């Protein structure tokens, strides 16, 4: 898990390498807070840049599992308990993540 900006990518890369060193399987990379979509005008803004997680996955030969937008509904859902995704049973249905393709969960 990383955000798209360079400082987070450096930290995530070190963490990934540490897990590889101790033989923990790496399932892939997820980019968090990738884009903020204004609820009023619908325009997307890359507050923390974008594409860093996908670029890092290519560089390291690790699957890119998807990008989660910066979304107020996720924040509010997390504060209430389990984050919810309007109209979907799984987060993957909302944000195009591959779900259980890699045997997660």
Backbone bond lengths (Angstrom), bond angles and torsions (degrees), N, CA, C in turn:
res aa  C-N    CA-C-N  psi(-1)  N-CA   C-N-CA  omega(-1)  CA-C   N-CA-C  phi
1 X - - - 1.445 - - 1.523 107.19 -
2 X 1.314 115.35 131.08 1.456 120.72 178.81 1.523 108.81 -149.74
3 X 1.297 116.05 160.84 1.458 120.25 166.32 1.526 106.14 -99.12
4 X 1.325 118.11 164.23 1.465 119.79 -170.76 1.528 116.68 -72.49
5 X 1.328 119.11 -14.43 1.465 118.44 -174.16 1.523 111.76 -77.09
6 X 1.318 115.61 154.70 1.465 122.66 -171.92 1.524 113.78 -55.55
7 X 1.338 118.58 -42.93 1.460 120.03 -176.80 1.525 110.82 -63.21
8 X 1.316 118.21 -39.19 1.467 120.86 177.74 1.518 111.69 -69.44
9 X 1.316 116.55 -37.13 1.463 120.35 178.67 1.528 110.84 -63.00
10 X 1.334 116.84 -39.12 1.468 120.28 178.61 1.529 110.87 -63.76
11 X 1.323 116.62 -42.38 1.472 121.19 179.81 1.530 109.99 -67.05
12 X 1.334 116.84 -44.55 1.465 120.52 179.89 1.532 111.09 -63.50
13 X 1.316 116.64 -38.13 1.470 121.19 178.98 1.535 110.31 -63.15
14 X 1.337 116.82 -42.88 1.474 119.79 177.89 1.521 110.83 -63.77
15 X 1.337 116.64 -41.91 1.464 120.52 178.24 1.515 111.92 -62.66
16 X 1.326 116.49 -42.72 1.460 120.94 179.07 1.526 110.58 -61.91
17 X 1.321 116.65 -45.42 1.472 120.50 179.42 1.531 111.43 -63.10
18 X 1.333 117.08 -37.05 1.457 120.73 178.29 1.526 110.00 -64.27
19 X 1.340 117.62 -43.76 1.462 120.36 178.71 1.525 111.18 -64.73
20 X 1.318 117.37 -37.70 1.469 119.73 176.02 1.526 110.95 -62.39
21 X 1.332 116.85 -39.76 1.463 121.81 -179.41 1.519 111.67 -60.87
22 X 1.333 117.07 -37.24 1.469 120.64 -179.23 1.530 111.66 -97.38
23 X 1.344 116.48 14.34 1.463 124.04 172.50 1.529 114.10 63.73
24 X 1.326 116.14 38.45 1.459 121.18 171.97 1.524 107.09 -90.66
25 X 1.331 118.60 124.63 1.470 119.55 -178.69 1.532 111.71 -60.64
26 X 1.316 115.73 136.60 1.464 122.16 178.31 1.527 107.11 -99.41
27 X 1.335 116.43 115.87 1.461 120.78 -179.05 1.519 111.44 -78.68
28 X 1.325 116.75 -33.26 1.451 120.55 -179.69 1.511 111.16 154.64
29 X 1.326 114.91 -171.30 1.463 122.68 -176.60 1.518 109.30 -119.31
30 X 1.332 115.30 135.40 1.462 122.54 173.94 1.521 107.40 -118.17
31 X 1.322 115.75 132.76 1.463 120.88 177.29 1.523 108.16 -95.75
32 X 1.322 116.54 117.28 1.461 122.63 -179.84 1.531 109.45 -97.01
33 X 1.309 117.35 150.77 1.466 124.07 178.80 1.526 111.38 56.31
34 X 1.323 116.38 45.73 1.458 120.46 -174.48 1.520 113.24 -73.44
35 X 1.310 118.52 -44.00 1.469 121.98 -177.87 1.520 108.98 -146.05
36 X 1.301 116.35 142.76 1.468 121.64 173.15 1.522 107.36 -106.78
37 X 1.330 116.73 126.30 1.455 121.29 176.31 1.520 108.56 -104.85
38 X 1.319 117.05 120.74 1.454 122.29 -179.23 1.525 109.42 -61.49
39 X 1.335 117.48 125.59 1.461 119.80 -179.56 1.532 112.68 -69.65
40 X 1.327 117.98 -14.37 1.465 121.61 -177.05 1.525 112.49 -93.69
41 X 1.336 116.06 -44.40 1.474 118.25 -176.22 1.523 113.40 -110.30
42 X 1.349 116.79 -14.56 1.453 120.78 179.19 1.519 114.90 81.83
43 X 1.335 117.58 2.58 1.468 120.71 -179.30 1.528 110.38 -77.46
44 X 1.340 115.70 135.19 1.457 121.19 177.54 1.515 111.56 -87.53
45 X 1.336 116.58 138.70 1.458 122.84 177.86 1.518 108.29 -130.61
46 X 1.315 116.94 130.13 1.461 121.85 177.60 1.520 109.22 -89.63
47 X 1.326 116.20 83.76 1.461 122.55 -175.50 1.528 111.15 -60.20
48 X 1.327 116.56 -42.12 1.464 121.81 -177.73 1.533 111.58 -109.08
49 X 1.329 117.00 25.30 1.462 124.24 -172.29 1.528 108.11 75.78
50 X 1.321 116.72 -172.87 1.463 119.95 176.67 1.515 109.91 -154.36
51 X 1.311 115.37 158.05 1.448 121.21 175.93 1.512 116.18 85.06
52 X 1.317 118.06 -2.82 1.466 120.55 -177.72 1.521 112.60 -65.49
53 X 1.321 117.10 -40.54 1.462 120.41 179.72 1.515 111.87 -65.44
54 X 1.317 115.88 -41.36 1.468 119.77 178.82 1.534 110.89 -66.57
55 X 1.314 116.24 -40.98 1.470 120.70 177.98 1.532 110.54 -62.68
56 X 1.350 116.17 -44.32 1.454 120.34 179.84 1.524 110.86 -63.32
57 X 1.316 117.66 -39.11 1.467 120.00 -179.99 1.535 111.15 -63.74
58 X 1.329 116.64 -39.38 1.475 120.13 176.81 1.526 110.82 -64.66
59 X 1.333 116.04 -45.05 1.466 120.45 -178.16 1.526 112.25 -62.36
60 X 1.344 116.39 -35.64 1.464 120.64 -175.59 1.525 112.94 -97.76
61 X 1.328 117.50 -4.06 1.452 120.33 -179.48 1.515 113.49 68.24
62 X 1.332 116.25 35.18 1.461 123.23 -179.18 1.530 107.60 -115.30
63 X 1.338 119.18 141.94 1.461 119.96 -179.64 1.533 112.63 -59.20
64 X 1.318 116.51 140.38 1.461 121.60 171.76 1.525 106.41 -92.37
65 X 1.332 116.75 118.05 1.459 121.06 -174.14 1.520 113.38 -89.98
66 X 1.324 118.13 -16.98 1.452 120.08 177.25 1.512 112.78 141.75
67 X 1.338 114.35 178.73 1.465 121.71 -178.51 1.523 109.08 -127.34
68 X 1.314 115.86 133.09 1.460 122.10 178.42 1.523 107.71 -105.98
69 X 1.337 118.09 125.01 1.464 119.70 -178.57 1.529 112.27 -72.95
70 X 1.310 115.06 162.03 1.453 122.48 171.15 1.522 105.47 -76.63
71 X 1.327 117.17 109.38 1.453 121.82 -168.13 1.529 110.05 -137.31
72 X 1.317 117.36 122.52 1.467 122.17 -178.87 1.528 111.24 -60.94
73 X 1.331 119.01 -32.20 1.463 121.16 178.92 1.523 111.95 -63.62
74 X 1.326 117.18 -35.73 1.464 120.34 177.39 1.526 109.83 -66.35
75 X 1.334 117.05 -42.13 1.466 121.62 178.80 1.522 110.43 -61.78
76 X 1.314 116.72 -49.27 1.472 120.48 -178.99 1.526 110.99 -64.80
77 X 1.330 117.08 -39.49 1.460 120.24 177.91 1.511 111.75 -63.69
78 X 1.324 117.03 -40.18 1.456 121.16 177.96 1.514 112.10 -64.72
79 X 1.337 117.05 -35.90 1.462 120.60 177.97 1.526 111.49 -69.09
80 X 1.332 117.04 -30.73 1.470 121.26 -179.76 1.522 112.10 -80.90
81 X 1.293 117.55 -21.55 1.469 122.35 -174.30 1.512 107.50 145.44
82 X 1.315 116.79 -132.90 1.469 117.62 178.74 1.523 110.76 -64.96
83 X 1.327 116.79 132.12 1.470 118.54 177.37 1.517 110.58 -60.90
84 X 1.309 116.67 138.37 1.449 119.19 179.49 1.518 110.06 -113.67
85 X 1.297 114.10 162.04 1.447 122.18 -176.03 1.523 106.08 -128.85
86 X 1.314 118.57 111.45 1.463 120.33 -173.91 1.520 112.94 -52.05
87 X 1.344 115.63 121.88 1.457 121.21 174.98 1.517 115.13 78.18
88 X 1.325 118.57 4.66 1.455 120.47 -178.23 1.519 110.45 -132.92
89 X 1.315 116.19 147.49 1.461 120.81 178.77 1.522 111.65 -83.18
90 X 1.327 116.89 -23.88 1.460 120.78 -177.28 1.523 110.26 -128.58
91 X 1.314 116.10 148.49 1.458 121.21 176.39 1.522 110.82 -57.52
92 X 1.326 116.42 -34.38 1.463 119.36 -177.81 1.520 111.80 -61.20
93 X 1.328 117.97 -29.26 1.457 120.78 178.88 1.514 112.30 -68.54
94 X 1.318 117.19 -28.22 1.459 120.60 -178.47 1.512 113.24 -85.90
95 X 1.298 117.02 -38.94 1.455 119.53 -169.06 1.516 114.08 -115.58
96 X 1.313 117.97 12.56 1.449 120.48 174.75 1.515 114.19 72.57
97 X 1.326 117.53 18.83 1.462 119.13 176.38 1.521 108.16 -75.11
98 X 1.321 117.22 153.90 1.459 119.78 -172.90 1.522 114.82 -74.79
99 X 1.328 118.95 3.09 1.463 120.39 176.30 1.506 112.07 64.23
100 X 1.297 116.18 -129.45 1.461 121.13 -171.87 1.522 112.59 -95.66
101 X 1.296 117.57 20.52 1.457 122.62 -179.34 1.528 112.33 -54.83
102 X 1.323 116.79 -31.58 1.471 120.87 -177.16 1.531 112.03 -102.44
103 X 1.343 117.35 14.39 1.457 120.16 178.78 1.508 113.43 74.54
104 X 1.334 117.42 24.86 1.461 121.66 179.97 1.524 108.25 -75.13
105 X 1.333 116.54 135.28 1.461 120.75 175.23 1.445 110.04 83.59
